Amino acid sequence: MKKSAILVLAILLSACIPTKIAPKFKNQDYKVISARKFKKKLPRETSFIFKDPKDADEFYNYINTKFQLKDINVDNNVEFQINNNSYYLSFRETEIQDKSLNLPLVVIDAKREQNGNDPLFEDNYVSRQGHWYLILTVYDENIENCLVDDHPMQSSILQYLKDLKQEYLTTHNYEELLFEKKS
């Protein structure tokens, strides 16, 4: 009995306890939900959300190059066409962090303070690792969100966004996109 108590105590003291975990999308590599449900500080609009493994501002550079925007309104109302109809893409990047409590460091500092010493690990009780996500929204000419379930073009818009995401993730030199357009 004593050995199992010591084993449990050793496991607890050597463990990092997760306090917040970044979302992982099951069955797909994207999710279509209200951005507010994804992160509370975002607006209540149905959005296409996926994890961005690339560096900061890469998606901005990709959109800027693909649509030849010359750094003007790159993240808001970028016009694109499907079946001769205009749609408007907006995006934002957001970070969600995994956070873990480093219990062994808390215990060590507590013991040090009991003995009258200053804590050593005070700034290291919580470890963080950031994950970046892209939140895309698409509106039509009537300013209706094209990602809501009852929009008549939802499936076409979703397919366009899936293709856009795939092209973004697989393209490393965005200037290549300009050559593809011309041919």
Phi, psi and omega in degrees: 000318181294322180294320180291326177294319178294320178297315178297316178298318179296319178295316179297319182287336180265359186264150168258126184264118179292131177252339178208133182236130178295147182295145172237134183270120179278144175069346180215170175253018176209171177214142175249105181211174173294131181300328179296325178290332180284315178211128190300333183278356182270159180290162180274074176225139180295129188223157174263116188239133174214156181285136182253106181279352183273174181291166178303143177069007178294319180294321175304311180297321178298309181296317180301317181285313184302315183262005178050059186269347179055042177062027178246120179050048184289324185262003181227128172052050175282119185280137172218163185243140168223122181052045179062018174250143181268139176226158187232119183261132171233152180213162173211155176254143175216152181249138170233131186256144165278134178233138178227142175270123180271086186302320180301323181291324177296315181295317180298314180294324178297317179295319178298318180293326175298325181274005177086014180259160176283149177292145179263326191249021187309321182274001184242019180291330182240129173256146182229145174220122184273146174232132182257141180230149174254133179245113182250137173233149180227130177240152177267186182293340178267013180058043175251137180293121184280354182262355177288154186301325186266007178285133184296337182257012185305313183295321178293319179294318178300317179296319178299315181292323176298316179294319179298314178300314181297317178297317179300314184289332183263347181266129180252329177249103186292342177295335177301330181298327180292324179289324179296323180296320186286334184272000000 
